[in-house]
Amino acid sequence: MVSRLVDAKPDEMRVYIEEAAGISRYKERRRETESRIQHTRDNLARLNDVREEITKQLDSLQRQAKAAERYKELRSRERRLEAELLAMRLRDIDNSLTQSRADLARRETSLESAIADQRRIEAEIVALREQHTAATDAFNAIQAKHYAAQSEISRLEQELAHHRQIGERQQADLKETGEQQQEVSDEIEGERSRLEELDSALAQLEPELARARAAEAEAAEALHQAEVALEQWQDRWQEFNLGLKELQQATQVEKTRSEHLLEQLSQLSRQRDALERDRNQLGLDHSSIRLDSQRDIESRTQEKVDQLAARLAEVDGEIESSRSLERRLSVELEQATTDLAAARGRLETLQAVQELALGAEDEALGAWLEREQLRSQPRLAQQLRVEERWILAVETVLGDFLQAVCVPGFAHHLSALPDTQVALLEPETADTEVRPESLLSRVAEPRYAVSLLADVLIAGDVDEAVRLQSRLGPRQSVVTPDGIWLGPGWVRINRGQRNAAGLLAREGQIRDLRESVSVLMERVTLGEQQRVGARQHLLELAASRVDLTEKFNLANREHAEAVAVLENLQQEVRRSQERQVALDGDIAQVAEEISRVSTILSEARNRAETADRDRELLAEARPDLQREQQERLSAYNTARELAEQARSAVGRLNVEFESKKVGRDSIGSGMARLDMQLEQLGVRARQLEQDLESGRKVQEDLHSQLLVQLERQVEIDRDLAGKRHELEQVESDLRASEGRRHDAEQAVGIARENTEQVRMQTRETEVRRESVVEAFAATGSDIHAVTSELPADADPAEWQASIEKARRSIERLGPINLAAIEQFDEQSERKKYLDAQNEDLIAALDTLEQAIRKIDRETRSRFQETFDNINQGLKRIFPRLFGGGHAYLSLEGEDILSAGVTVMARPPGKRNSHIHLLSGGEKALTAVALIFSIFELNPAPFCLLDEVDAPLDEANVGRFCEIVAEMSQRVQFVVITHNKTSMEMMKQLTGVTMNEPGVSRLVSVDLDTAVQMAAS
């Protein structure tokens, strides 16, 4: 730390002061706030880009919506032309299909005739195959006997050859067994002579081995006695060295203790003088007055901090509640916006489908309604309100009238009727009684359909409707909920026409969706207002919290400063009081210690002289012990050589004896094994002779059986030749019938191929007709209506050209977005939402910039305050360390937030103005003064000083030790030093010693405890 302070640059020196001031966290908060500002600006830029993009999309979607309307008109015309073209193609296909079916009937008749011829030939083949099967069975039976005879002959020949081979192999084995018997007999004789030789050698070695073992036991006993004598001498020698070493150590300890006691006496004298000076300098009255005043200040600041903390907690709770409310309102608003968009899309889809069902694609009808100013008039389906159960019944009864235009009167519109289907209804003025059993009672607002529904009765099911049918009056009918409509002599079950199907149900859904859209719009508007109010309230609370936080931090700093000053004063008074009591006790204790140490010093000198005399007397016995060592070693070496020679002789004889004994045992077991082998060979020879005799009898029996089988095979071969001739004749007849059947099959194949070709053509025509019918059904038109309206000379080419013209018009429109209107509304809502987000980001950016300014103010204040306090401490401590001179801190730069710090020092008698111009010792003392100034402001639990006093002279070391002693009352110091003056100041020493060469040992000494132990 000292070296870093000495060589620190201004910016690095500033970091130390910032750590002492505790403003590093402020710098970290400032960096985080700057990062948030940058992120907010980036988000604002991205948001502006998105807003610009959405504006462009809105312009594009508006153009796409117009193109979509034009596309719908052209697409409607295209579908109508395609329906007419498909009707013409269907008419042509029906004519072609009639001709194909007639041709197919003729072809199928020819095919059946060819198949009949083929069946007759196949019957003949079946009969021939039965004959062939019988002949084949007979031939196979004879052939099986032939193969069985051949198999038996082969088996007998193989067995005969096998027994001959066995006899030859047994004869060879018998000869080999006799040779082996002779070899085993010779080997047994040789092993018997070797066994006799080994028994003779073992009888000679046994006495020699006994004598060698006795000599070995005598030599081992002599060696043991020599080892015991040598161990006894080593014990006496170790006791001699241990006693001598103990006396040397005792002498050295007493001398060291005497030197330490002398030094301790000198130190105690200096300590007594210093304690008396310190006691005379203590003063407590002024510190007590300052302590009482500071306690009042701390109490007032604590009360202020508690009040602000309580208010700040209340505001935090309100902010959290407001944030939760704002998040909940945002989620609800987003859900309502999503539901509104979905409901609008569904409503627009149903409205489009409803318009198509009500004839929106009928250009002639649309033009006539425009001319008659009836475009805005409602249709009957839009006016009726029907109970849900009876919707299908009303659709069945009204049918095409559901598309009727409701007008006040239609008389003046009959002069220029359109060239298409149209129905006009006017409201009925006369009051009509609504009977509860009529369908009219299930309809609300039925004034345009009174006459149509008044005479229609209702029934719960078909059975009830059939019962009511017999009692119906003129113009009356009855209908069920599932759309079965009955009248006098008629029934209708089609449940409405194609274009009228589902009109009432769909109109009900449209009305419900309109109500849902209205409700959702109100929810979205109310939710937006509530969210804006909650956000405004949150911003107000945030501003209030910022102000409260500033006041709380200021009050907290004032309280912390008051507490720090109070604690310092309390510690100062307490230390002064404790110091006074301690000094009185220390002075008395030092006087007693001086007397005690003098007594211990005299005793230590006496013990050192006594240890020297004892050590000299003990050293005179060393030559006698050394001579005895030589004698004992010589006797031990002689006994060990004799024991080794005896042990070697016993080992050699024991190895020879055991090897011959093992050889004798091995020969005995080998002879037993050879005897057993000779007996086994005799048994095998007798068995082989018996097997040879029985094999000759078996060969004679097999030879006689083989002759019998050869005679039987000759008879079977004559029968086999006759059956083969009969089978070949049947096979020839069958091949001829197969050829005729092949010709018949070819004729049937040609007829079937021609029939299938015609059938495929017919099926192809039918498939084309089905595809045309499916395509026509997809257009949603009535085939009879379209066909009746087509001119007799209609040309498909002209219709195809019209379709191509409509398609080219559609292609010229380019890509069409049919959902452009819905997307336009969605993007408009999103644009409003993004505008609100933009305003929020701007407000957040302003709040963050205010926070940056507040952090800067706080950082300047705390840094300036800490800088001034450290500077005052440096100005006070520097002259004490140098015995004069002065030093101060200087800022390099105008902005206190970034200015560097330089240490300016001028020892007494020098003109140096910068710390880098000082000597090594002066730099160290200046750095120590700065460190202690920082420690006075913000003390650490402990401080490590690593050879800080190395470059100092004796005078500077003394002043350095005084400062350290003073600071040690507040800070615990760990000092690494080689200076004796510094070590004298310490209460506990820890070092490394080397009592033996190459062996280090850690030693810790508490000087006070050591002195007490030495005295005891």
PyMOL commands that set and color helices and strands:
alter all, ss='L'
color gray80, all
select helices_A, chain A and resi 2-7+10-21+24-281+285-357+363-371+380-383+388-403+411-413+439-442+450-453+462-469+503-619+622-779+783-789+796-813+820-882+915-917+920-937+954-967+980-985+1007-1015
alter helices_A, ss='H'
color red, helices_A
select strands_A, chain A and resi 385-386+405-406+424-425+443-444+456-458+477-479+485-487+490-492+886-892+900-906+942-946+972-976+988-996+999-1006
alter strands_A, ss='S'
color yellow, strands_A
deselect
rebuild
show_as cartoon
